[in-house]
Amino acid sequence: MTPAPGGPLPSAPALALPRFDPDRLPNLTRRLAARAAEHDRDATFPTEGFALVHDAGLLTATVAARHGGSGAGLADTVRILRALGAGDPAVALVTAMTLFVHAAEARTPGWPPAAYRALLAESAAGPALVNALRVEPELGSPVRGGLPATTARRAGDHWLLTGHKIYSTGAVGLSRMLVFARTDEDPVRVGTFVVRAGSPGVTVEPTWDHVGLRASRSDDVLFDDARVPVADVIGLATPGAVPGARPDAVTGAWNALGLTALYLGVASAARDWLIGFLHERVPTALGAPLAGLPRFQTAVGEIETALTGADTLVDALAARVDAGDERAAAQAGMAKVTGTRAAVTAVEQALALTGNHGLTRANPLQRHYRDVLCSRVHTPQDDSVLVAAGRAALDRAPARISAPKGSHL
């Protein structure tokens, strides 16, 4: 009997996946934060952080209930990623990629059943990180169109995968790499090839030397005839106008709102440090903490208002997406622009208030600033969102209003 795509294997026993417990998030944030500076300084992958996240049931929170998971929706996911972002955004980012993969499989099954069950079995035993490798040196991100150069050729019961992926977040710690590639057939087909990390022909090159999110180890990955079982491909099909690269609205909403929550978590950590600094800083000429000055109270109020508004927007849209609101999913990109701009601005304001203290490496504010700047590079990027929003608004233009007589309009 052949199982349906994405369904459980026949007579498969239930898996004992860790359970998501939201009450553990505050303590988890603190524990991740304790080593975040060390990993940022050395650009080391926070392996112990993923063990903590796994034990708290977060890496598998979005696994569907039918597979033994908690079945968390987008509202729970933004809560998770906000908390992790406040602790260690590198851990949060790789966790986000893993959660998004499981959530997509819960909504629209596409994995080969045996391959997904193997991933879940590994996830029950320990951290099993997953990410999609899509960006290439020449192509850039496929979301803007184009076919990948990474190529798969058929060799018996395997595909042999050859190519070069860049900005592969978490590459050194991944269990599975979901590689967007084309076949060498005529006509060509494109799909996502499930590659086990550490397979022969897979090499991670330590190229990541970034201003922010240094511990995410978003290195290059080279494939040289890497073997992939012929069945371990998701969505292999002849490309149309858009070759399988652009996500559907709900998938796009998960990405936009989830990552926005992550960076709002970074900004909240910056705000919290600022508040502590203002209470502790007592200039000799003042003889009292800076927190007592109206100027600083107003500035912190600006930060608090912006972050509260952005958090509220993200939470509200996430809940509406979970409820099946198509309009909310369509608005997620605009929420990302609003939310990430609020996050970046909040940390910039904190730096302006603290001067040299905020830029001192011994203090975390400079790290929060470097990390929050990375929010701008994630899909959907601001220019794409704003062009689409502007066109949609202009398409709704009211009937032309005639200018009054005598007007030069």
DRENDO-1510 file (C-alpha; in Angstrom, 1 decimal, always signed):
<recs>
REC; n; res; u; v; w
REC; 1; MET; +0.0; +0.0; +0.0 .
REC; 2; THR; +1.4; +3.4; -1.0 .
REC; 3; PRO; +0.6; +6.2; +1.6 .
REC; 4; ALA; -0.9; +9.4; +0.4 .
REC; 5; PRO; +1.6; +12.3; +0.1 .
REC; 6; GLY; +2.2; +13.9; +3.4 .
REC; 7; GLY; +0.2; +11.3; +5.3 .
REC; 8; PRO; +1.4; +9.0; +8.0 .
REC; 9; LEU; +3.0; +5.7; +7.1 .
REC; 10; PRO; +0.6; +2.7; +7.5 .
REC; 11; SER; +0.5; +1.3; +11.1 .
REC; 12; ALA; +3.1; +3.9; +12.1 .
REC; 13; PRO; +3.3; +4.3; +15.9 .
REC; 14; ALA; +2.7; +7.7; +17.5 .
REC; 15; LEU; +5.9; +9.7; +18.1 .
REC; 16; ALA; +6.7; +11.1; +21.5 .
REC; 17; LEU; +7.5; +14.7; +20.4 .
REC; 18; PRO; +8.3; +17.2; +23.1 .
REC; 19; ARG; +5.2; +19.3; +24.0 .
REC; 20; PHE; +5.1; +23.1; +23.7 .
REC; 21; ASP; +4.7; +24.8; +27.0 .
REC; 22; PRO; +4.3; +28.6; +26.7 .
REC; 23; ASP; +4.9; +29.1; +30.4 .
REC; 24; ARG; +8.6; +28.2; +29.8 .
REC; 25; LEU; +9.2; +31.0; +27.4 .
REC; 26; PRO; +10.4; +33.7; +29.9 .
REC; 27; ASN; +13.0; +31.4; +31.5 .
REC; 28; LEU; +14.1; +30.3; +28.1 .
REC; 29; THR; +14.7; +33.9; +27.0 .
REC; 30; ARG; +16.9; +34.5; +30.0 .
REC; 31; ARG; +18.9; +31.3; +29.5 .
REC; 32; LEU; +19.5; +32.0; +25.8 .
REC; 33; ALA; +20.5; +35.6; +26.5 .
REC; 34; ALA; +23.2; +34.4; +29.0 .
REC; 35; ARG; +25.3; +33.1; +26.1 .
REC; 36; ALA; +24.2; +35.2; +23.2 .
REC; 37; ALA; +27.0; +37.7; +23.5 .
REC; 38; GLU; +29.6; +34.9; +23.5 .
REC; 39; HIS; +28.3; +33.3; +20.3 .
REC; 40; ASP; +28.0; +36.7; +18.6 .
REC; 41; ARG; +31.6; +37.6; +19.5 .
REC; 42; ASP; +33.0; +34.3; +18.2 .
REC; 43; ALA; +30.4; +33.6; +15.5 .
REC; 44; THR; +29.9; +30.2; +16.9 .
REC; 45; PHE; +26.7; +28.2; +16.4 .
REC; 46; PRO; +24.6; +28.1; +19.6 .
REC; 47; THR; +24.2; +24.3; +19.8 .
REC; 48; GLU; +23.3; +24.3; +23.5 .
REC; 49; GLY; +20.6; +26.9; +22.8 .
REC; 50; PHE; +18.9; +24.5; +20.4 .
REC; 51; ALA; +19.0; +21.8; +23.0 .
REC; 52; LEU; +17.1; +24.2; +25.3 .
REC; 53; VAL; +14.6; +25.0; +22.6 .
REC; 54; HIS; +14.1; +21.4; +21.7 .
REC; 55; ASP; +13.5; +20.4; +25.4 .
REC; 56; ALA; +10.8; +23.1; +25.6 .
REC; 57; GLY; +9.0; +21.6; +22.7 .
REC; 58; LEU; +9.5; +24.6; +20.5 .
REC; 59; LEU; +11.3; +23.1; +17.5 .
REC; 60; THR; +8.3; +20.8; +16.9 .
REC; 61; ALA; +5.5; +23.1; +18.1 .
REC; 62; THR; +4.0; +23.5; +14.6 .
REC; 63; VAL; +4.0; +19.8; +13.8 .
REC; 64; ALA; +0.5; +18.7; +13.0 .
REC; 65; ALA; -1.5; +16.9; +15.6 .
REC; 66; ARG; -2.0; +14.0; +13.2 .
REC; 67; HIS; +1.8; +13.5; +13.3 .
REC; 68; GLY; +1.9; +13.7; +17.1 .
REC; 69; GLY; +2.7; +17.4; +17.3 .
REC; 70; SER; +1.2; +20.3; +19.2 .
REC; 71; GLY; -0.3; +21.8; +16.1 .
REC; 72; ALA; +0.6; +25.4; +17.0 .
REC; 73; GLY; -0.7; +28.1; +14.7 .
REC; 74; LEU; +0.8; +31.4; +13.7 .
REC; 75; ALA; -0.4; +33.2; +16.8 .
REC; 76; ASP; +1.6; +30.8; +19.0 .
REC; 77; THR; +4.5; +30.9; +16.6 .
REC; 78; VAL; +4.9; +34.7; +16.8 .
REC; 79; ARG; +4.8; +34.4; +20.6 .
REC; 80; ILE; +7.6; +31.9; +20.5 .
REC; 81; LEU; +9.8; +33.8; +18.1 .
REC; 82; ARG; +9.4; +37.1; +20.0 .
REC; 83; ALA; +10.6; +35.4; +23.1 .
REC; 84; LEU; +13.5; +33.7; +21.4 .
REC; 85; GLY; +14.4; +36.8; +19.5 .
REC; 86; ALA; +14.8; +38.6; +22.9 .
REC; 87; GLY; +17.1; +35.9; +24.1 .
REC; 88; ASP; +19.3; +35.0; +21.1 .
REC; 89; PRO; +18.0; +35.9; +17.6 .
REC; 90; ALA; +20.3; +33.4; +15.9 .
REC; 91; VAL; +18.6; +30.6; +17.8 .
REC; 92; ALA; +15.3; +32.3; +17.0 .
REC; 93; LEU; +16.0; +32.5; +13.2 .
REC; 94; VAL; +16.9; +28.9; +12.7 .
REC; 95; THR; +14.0; +27.8; +14.9 .
REC; 96; ALA; +11.7; +30.0; +12.8 .
REC; 97; MET; +12.9; +28.2; +9.6 .
REC; 98; THR; +12.2; +24.8; +11.2 .
REC; 99; LEU; +8.8; +25.9; +12.5 .
REC; 100; PHE; +7.8; +27.2; +9.1 .
REC; 101; VAL; +8.7; +23.9; +7.4 .
REC; 102; HIS; +6.6; +21.9; +9.8 .
REC; 103; ALA; +3.7; +24.4; +9.6 .
REC; 104; ALA; +3.7; +24.3; +5.8 .
REC; 105; GLU; +3.6; +20.5; +5.9 .
REC; 106; ALA; +0.7; +20.6; +8.4 .
REC; 107; ARG; -1.3; +22.9; +6.1 .
REC; 108; THR; -0.4; +21.4; +2.7 .
REC; 109; PRO; +1.3; +18.0; +2.9 .
REC; 110; GLY; +4.0; +17.6; +0.3 .
REC; 111; TRP; +6.9; +15.7; +1.9 .
REC; 112; PRO; +7.4; +12.1; +0.9 .
REC; 113; PRO; +5.9; +10.3; +3.9 .
REC; 114; ALA; +8.9; +8.2; +4.8 .
REC; 115; ALA; +11.2; +11.2; +4.6 .
REC; 116; TYR; +9.0; +13.2; +6.9 .
REC; 117; ARG; +8.5; +10.4; +9.4 .
REC; 118; ALA; +12.3; +10.0; +9.6 .
REC; 119; LEU; +12.6; +13.7; +10.3 .
REC; 120; LEU; +10.0; +13.5; +13.1 .
REC; 121; ALA; +11.7; +10.4; +14.6 .
REC; 122; GLU; +14.9; +12.4; +14.8 .
REC; 123; SER; +13.0; +15.4; +16.2 .
REC; 124; ALA; +11.7; +13.2; +19.0 .
REC; 125; ALA; +15.2; +12.3; +20.0 .
REC; 126; GLY; +16.8; +15.7; +19.8 .
REC; 127; PRO; +17.1; +18.9; +17.8 .
REC; 128; ALA; +16.5; +18.3; +14.1 .
REC; 129; LEU; +16.9; +21.7; +12.4 .
REC; 130; VAL; +15.5; +22.2; +8.9 .
REC; 131; ASN; +15.9; +25.1; +6.4 .
REC; 132; ALA; +15.2; +25.8; +2.8 .
REC; 133; LEU; +18.3; +26.6; +0.7 .
REC; 134; ARG; +17.2; +28.8; -2.1 .
REC; 135; VAL; +19.6; +31.7; -2.6 .
REC; 136; GLU; +22.4; +31.5; -5.2 .
REC; 137; PRO; +25.3; +33.8; -6.2 .
REC; 138; GLU; +23.8; +34.6; -9.6 .
REC; 139; LEU; +20.1; +34.1; -9.0 .
REC; 140; GLY; +19.8; +35.9; -5.7 .
REC; 141; SER; +16.5; +35.0; -4.1 .
REC; 142; PRO; +14.2; +33.1; -6.3 .
REC; 143; VAL; +11.2; +35.0; -5.0 .
REC; 144; ARG; +12.0; +37.7; -7.5 .
REC; 145; GLY; +11.9; +35.2; -10.4 .
REC; 146; GLY; +14.3; +33.0; -12.3 .
REC; 147; LEU; +15.4; +29.4; -12.4 .
REC; 148; PRO; +18.1; +28.1; -10.0 .
REC; 149; ALA; +21.5; +27.0; -11.4 .
REC; 150; THR; +21.6; +24.1; -8.9 .
REC; 151; THR; +20.9; +21.1; -11.0 .
REC; 152; ALA; +19.7; +17.5; -10.3 .
REC; 153; ARG; +20.4; +14.7; -12.8 .
REC; 154; ARG; +18.8; +11.3; -12.5 .
REC; 155; ALA; +21.1; +8.3; -11.8 .
REC; 156; GLY; +19.1; +5.2; -11.2 .
REC; 157; ASP; +17.2; +5.4; -8.0 .
REC; 158; HIS; +18.9; +8.7; -7.0 .
REC; 159; TRP; +19.2; +12.3; -8.0 .
REC; 160; LEU; +22.7; +13.7; -8.2 .
REC; 161; LEU; +22.6; +17.3; -7.0 .
REC; 162; THR; +25.2; +19.9; -8.0 .
REC; 163; GLY; +25.3; +23.6; -7.2 .
REC; 164; HIS; +26.1; +26.4; -4.9 .
REC; 165; LYS; +23.8; +28.0; -2.3 .
REC; 166; ILE; +24.6; +31.1; -0.3 .
REC; 167; TYR; +23.1; +32.7; +2.9 .
REC; 168; SER; +22.2; +29.2; +4.1 .
REC; 169; THR; +21.1; +30.0; +7.6 .
REC; 170; GLY; +22.1; +27.5; +10.2 .
REC; 171; ALA; +24.0; +25.4; +7.6 .
REC; 172; VAL; +26.5; +23.9; +10.1 .
REC; 173; GLY; +23.7; +22.6; +12.4 .
REC; 174; LEU; +21.0; +21.5; +10.0 .
REC; 175; SER; +19.6; +18.0; +9.9 .
REC; 176; ARG; +17.8; +18.5; +6.6 .
REC; 177; MET; +18.6; +20.9; +3.7 .
REC; 178; LEU; +15.6; +21.6; +1.4 .
REC; 179; VAL; +17.4; +22.6; -1.8 .
REC; 180; PHE; +15.6; +24.4; -4.5 .
REC; 181; ALA; +16.9; +23.0; -7.8 .
REC; 182; ARG; +16.2; +22.3; -11.4 .
REC; 183; THR; +16.5; +19.0; -13.3 .
REC; 184; ASP; +18.6; +18.6; -16.4 .
REC; 185; GLU; +15.6; +17.2; -18.2 .
REC; 186; ASP; +13.9; +18.6; -21.3 .
REC; 187; PRO; +11.5; +20.1; -20.4 .
REC; 188; VAL; +13.1; +21.2; -17.2 .
REC; 189; ARG; +11.4; +20.6; -13.8 .
REC; 190; VAL; +12.0; +22.4; -10.5 .
REC; 191; GLY; +11.5; +21.2; -7.0 .
REC; 192; THR; +12.8; +21.1; -3.5 .
REC; 193; PHE; +15.2; +18.2; -2.9 .
REC; 194; VAL; +15.5; +16.8; +0.7 .
REC; 195; VAL; +19.2; +16.5; +1.4 .
REC; 196; ARG; +20.5; +15.0; +4.7 .
REC; 197; ALA; +23.2; +17.2; +6.1 .
REC; 198; GLY; +26.6; +15.5; +6.1 .
REC; 199; SER; +25.8; +13.4; +3.1 .
REC; 200; PRO; +28.7; +12.7; +0.7 .
REC; 201; GLY; +29.1; +15.6; -1.8 .
REC; 202; VAL; +27.7; +18.2; +0.6 .
REC; 203; THR; +30.3; +20.8; +1.9 .
REC; 204; VAL; +29.6; +23.8; +4.2 .
REC; 205; GLU; +32.0; +26.6; +3.5 .
REC; 206; PRO; +32.4; +29.0; +6.5 .
REC; 207; THR; +31.9; +32.2; +4.6 .
REC; 208; TRP; +29.5; +34.0; +7.0 .
REC; 209; ASP; +31.2; +37.2; +8.3 .
REC; 210; HIS; +28.3; +39.5; +8.9 .
REC; 211; VAL; +27.6; +42.6; +11.0 .
REC; 212; GLY; +24.5; +41.0; +12.6 .
REC; 213; LEU; +23.2; +37.6; +13.5 .
REC; 214; ARG; +26.8; +36.3; +13.5 .
REC; 215; ALA; +25.9; +33.1; +15.3 .
REC; 216; SER; +23.3; +32.1; +12.7 .
REC; 217; ARG; +26.2; +30.7; +10.6 .
REC; 218; SER; +24.5; +31.5; +7.3 .
REC; 219; ASP; +27.3; +29.9; +5.3 .
REC; 220; ASP; +27.7; +28.8; +1.7 .
REC; 221; VAL; +26.8; +25.2; +0.9 .
REC; 222; LEU; +28.3; +23.4; -2.1 .
REC; 223; PHE; +26.8; +20.3; -3.7 .
REC; 224; ASP; +28.9; +18.0; -5.8 .
REC; 225; ASP; +26.9; +15.1; -7.1 .
REC; 226; ALA; +25.2; +14.8; -3.7 .
REC; 227; ARG; +22.9; +11.8; -3.7 .
REC; 228; VAL; +19.2; +12.3; -3.0 .
REC; 229; PRO; +16.8; +9.3; -3.1 .
REC; 230; VAL; +14.6; +9.7; -6.2 .
REC; 231; ALA; +11.4; +10.0; -4.1 .
REC; 232; ASP; +12.8; +12.6; -1.7 .
REC; 233; VAL; +11.6; +15.6; -3.7 .
REC; 234; ILE; +8.8; +18.1; -2.8 .
REC; 235; GLY; +6.8; +19.7; -5.5 .
REC; 236; LEU; +8.7; +18.6; -8.5 .
REC; 237; ALA; +7.0; +20.1; -11.6 .
REC; 238; THR; +7.4; +21.9; -14.8 .
REC; 239; PRO; +7.8; +25.6; -14.0 .
REC; 240; GLY; +5.2; +28.1; -15.1 .
REC; 241; ALA; +5.5; +31.8; -15.2 .
REC; 242; VAL; +6.7; +31.6; -11.6 .
REC; 243; PRO; +8.8; +28.5; -11.1 .
REC; 244; GLY; +7.6; +27.3; -7.7 .
REC; 245; ALA; +9.6; +30.1; -6.0 .
REC; 246; ARG; +6.9; +32.5; -4.6 .
REC; 247; PRO; +5.0; +31.4; -1.6 .
REC; 248; ASP; +1.2; +31.3; -1.3 .
REC; 249; ALA; -0.4; +34.1; +0.8 .
REC; 250; VAL; -0.6; +32.1; +4.0 .
REC; 251; THR; +3.0; +30.8; +3.7 .
REC; 252; GLY; +4.1; +34.4; +3.0 .
REC; 253; ALA; +2.1; +35.6; +6.1 .
REC; 254; TRP; +3.9; +33.0; +8.3 .
REC; 255; ASN; +7.2; +34.2; +7.1 .
REC; 256; ALA; +6.5; +37.9; +7.3 .
REC; 257; LEU; +4.8; +37.9; +10.7 .
REC; 258; GLY; +7.0; +35.3; +12.3 .
REC; 259; LEU; +10.2; +37.1; +11.4 .
REC; 260; THR; +8.8; +40.5; +12.4 .
REC; 261; ALA; +8.0; +39.1; +15.8 .
REC; 262; LEU; +11.5; +37.8; +16.1 .
REC; 263; TYR; +13.0; +41.3; +15.5 .
REC; 264; LEU; +10.4; +42.9; +17.8 .
REC; 265; GLY; +11.8; +40.6; +20.4 .
REC; 266; VAL; +15.3; +41.9; +19.7 .
REC; 267; ALA; +14.0; +45.5; +20.1 .
REC; 268; SER; +12.3; +44.6; +23.3 .
REC; 269; ALA; +15.6; +43.3; +24.7 .
REC; 270; ALA; +17.2; +46.6; +23.7 .
REC; 271; ARG; +14.4; +48.5; +25.4 .
REC; 272; ASP; +14.7; +46.5; +28.6 .
REC; 273; TRP; +18.5; +47.1; +28.7 .
REC; 274; LEU; +17.9; +50.8; +28.2 .
REC; 275; ILE; +15.4; +51.0; +31.1 .
REC; 276; GLY; +17.9; +49.3; +33.4 .
REC; 277; PHE; +20.6; +51.6; +32.3 .
REC; 278; LEU; +18.5; +54.7; +32.9 .
REC; 279; HIS; +17.7; +53.6; +36.4 .
REC; 280; GLU; +21.3; +52.8; +37.2 .
REC; 281; ARG; +23.0; +55.7; +35.6 .
REC; 282; VAL; +23.4; +58.6; +38.1 .
REC; 283; PRO; +25.5; +61.5; +36.7 .
REC; 284; THR; +27.4; +63.4; +39.4 .
REC; 285; ALA; +25.9; +66.7; +38.3 .
REC; 286; LEU; +22.4; +65.3; +38.5 .
REC; 287; GLY; +22.6; +63.2; +41.7 .
REC; 288; ALA; +19.7; +61.1; +40.6 .
REC; 289; PRO; +19.0; +58.4; +38.0 .
REC; 290; LEU; +18.4; +59.5; +34.4 .
REC; 291; ALA; +15.1; +57.7; +34.6 .
REC; 292; GLY; +13.7; +60.6; +36.6 .
REC; 293; LEU; +14.2; +63.2; +33.8 .
REC; 294; PRO; +11.2; +64.0; +31.6 .
REC; 295; ARG; +13.4; +64.0; +28.5 .
REC; 296; PHE; +14.2; +60.3; +29.0 .
REC; 297; GLN; +10.7; +59.4; +30.1 .
REC; 298; THR; +9.3; +60.9; +26.9 .
REC; 299; ALA; +12.0; +59.1; +24.8 .
REC; 300; VAL; +11.2; +55.7; +26.4 .
REC; 301; GLY; +7.5; +56.4; +26.0 .
REC; 302; GLU; +8.1; +56.8; +22.2 .
REC; 303; ILE; +9.9; +53.5; +22.1 .
REC; 304; GLU; +7.3; +51.7; +24.2 .
REC; 305; THR; +4.4; +53.1; +22.1 .
REC; 306; ALA; +6.0; +52.1; +18.8 .
REC; 307; LEU; +6.8; +48.6; +20.0 .
REC; 308; THR; +3.4; +48.1; +21.6 .
REC; 309; GLY; +1.7; +49.1; +18.4 .
REC; 310; ALA; +3.8; +46.8; +16.3 .
REC; 311; ASP; +3.4; +43.9; +18.7 .
REC; 312; THR; -0.4; +44.4; +18.7 .
REC; 313; LEU; -0.6; +44.5; +14.9 .
REC; 314; VAL; +1.5; +41.4; +14.5 .
REC; 315; ASP; -0.5; +39.5; +17.1 .
REC; 316; ALA; -3.9; +40.6; +15.7 .
REC; 317; LEU; -3.0; +39.6; +12.1 .
REC; 318; ALA; -1.5; +36.3; +13.2 .
REC; 319; ALA; -4.8; +35.4; +15.0 .
REC; 320; ARG; -6.8; +36.4; +11.9 .
REC; 321; VAL; -4.6; +34.3; +9.6 .
REC; 322; ASP; -5.2; +31.3; +11.9 .
REC; 323; ALA; -8.9; +32.0; +11.6 .
REC; 324; GLY; -8.6; +31.8; +7.8 .
REC; 325; ASP; -8.9; +35.5; +7.1 .
REC; 326; GLU; -7.5; +36.0; +3.6 .
REC; 327; ARG; -7.3; +39.7; +3.9 .
REC; 328; ALA; -5.1; +39.4; +7.0 .
REC; 329; ALA; -2.7; +37.2; +5.1 .
REC; 330; ALA; -2.5; +39.7; +2.3 .
REC; 331; GLN; -1.7; +42.5; +4.8 .
REC; 332; ALA; +1.2; +40.6; +6.5 .
REC; 333; GLY; +3.9; +42.1; +4.2 .
REC; 334; MET; +2.8; +45.6; +5.2 .
REC; 335; ALA; +2.9; +44.6; +8.9 .
REC; 336; LYS; +6.5; +43.4; +8.3 .
REC; 337; VAL; +7.4; +46.9; +7.0 .
REC; 338; THR; +5.7; +48.6; +9.9 .
REC; 339; GLY; +7.0; +46.2; +12.6 .
REC; 340; THR; +10.6; +46.0; +11.5 .
REC; 341; ARG; +10.8; +49.7; +11.0 .
REC; 342; ALA; +9.5; +50.2; +14.5 .
REC; 343; ALA; +12.1; +47.7; +15.8 .
REC; 344; VAL; +15.0; +49.3; +14.0 .
REC; 345; THR; +13.9; +52.8; +15.0 .
REC; 346; ALA; +13.4; +51.8; +18.7 .
REC; 347; VAL; +17.0; +50.5; +18.9 .
REC; 348; GLU; +18.4; +53.6; +17.1 .
REC; 349; GLN; +16.6; +55.8; +19.6 .
REC; 350; ALA; +18.1; +53.8; +22.5 .
REC; 351; LEU; +21.5; +54.3; +21.0 .
REC; 352; ALA; +21.0; +58.0; +20.7 .
REC; 353; LEU; +20.0; +58.2; +24.4 .
REC; 354; THR; +23.0; +56.3; +25.7 .
REC; 355; GLY; +25.8; +57.5; +23.5 .
REC; 356; ASN; +29.1; +55.8; +24.1 .
REC; 357; HIS; +27.6; +53.4; +26.6 .
REC; 358; GLY; +25.3; +52.0; +23.9 .
REC; 359; LEU; +28.1; +51.5; +21.5 .
REC; 360; THR; +30.5; +49.8; +24.0 .
REC; 361; ARG; +31.0; +46.1; +23.2 .
REC; 362; ALA; +30.7; +45.2; +26.8 .
REC; 363; ASN; +27.1; +46.3; +26.6 .
REC; 364; PRO; +24.4; +44.5; +24.6 .
REC; 365; LEU; +22.8; +47.4; +22.9 .
REC; 366; GLN; +25.3; +47.5; +20.0 .
REC; 367; ARG; +24.7; +43.8; +19.4 .
REC; 368; HIS; +20.9; +44.4; +19.4 .
REC; 369; TYR; +21.3; +47.1; +16.9 .
REC; 370; ARG; +23.5; +45.0; +14.6 .
REC; 371; ASP; +21.0; +42.2; +14.8 .
REC; 372; VAL; +17.8; +44.2; +14.3 .
REC; 373; LEU; +19.3; +45.7; +11.1 .
REC; 374; CYS; +19.1; +42.2; +9.6 .
REC; 375; SER; +15.3; +42.5; +9.6 .
REC; 376; ARG; +15.5; +44.4; +6.3 .
REC; 377; VAL; +17.0; +41.6; +4.2 .
REC; 378; HIS; +14.3; +39.0; +4.8 .
REC; 379; THR; +11.6; +38.4; +2.2 .
REC; 380; PRO; +9.3; +40.2; +1.6 .
REC; 381; GLN; +11.7; +43.2; +1.4 .
REC; 382; ASP; +10.3; +46.7; +1.8 .
REC; 383; ASP; +10.5; +47.7; -1.8 .
REC; 384; SER; +8.4; +44.7; -3.0 .
REC; 385; VAL; +5.8; +45.3; -0.3 .
REC; 386; LEU; +5.5; +49.0; -0.9 .
REC; 387; VAL; +5.2; +48.7; -4.7 .
REC; 388; ALA; +2.5; +46.1; -4.4 .
REC; 389; ALA; +0.7; +48.1; -1.7 .
REC; 390; GLY; +0.9; +51.3; -3.8 .
REC; 391; ARG; -0.4; +49.6; -6.9 .
REC; 392; ALA; -3.3; +48.1; -5.0 .
REC; 393; ALA; -4.2; +51.5; -3.5 .
REC; 394; LEU; -4.0; +53.2; -6.9 .
REC; 395; ASP; -6.2; +50.5; -8.4 .
REC; 396; ARG; -8.9; +51.5; -5.9 .
REC; 397; ALA; -8.7; +55.1; -6.9 .
REC; 398; PRO; -12.1; +56.9; -6.7 .
REC; 399; ALA; -13.7; +58.6; -9.8 .
REC; 400; ARG; -11.7; +61.6; -11.0 .
REC; 401; ILE; -12.7; +64.8; -9.3 .
REC; 402; SER; -13.1; +67.7; -11.6 .
REC; 403; ALA; -11.1; +70.8; -10.7 .
REC; 404; PRO; -13.1; +74.0; -9.9 .
REC; 405; LYS; -13.5; +76.5; -12.6 .
REC; 406; GLY; -10.7; +79.0; -12.7 .
REC; 407; SER; -8.3; +76.5; -11.0 .
REC; 408; HIS; -4.9; +75.8; -12.5 .
REC; 409; LEU; -5.0; +72.1; -11.5 .
</recs>
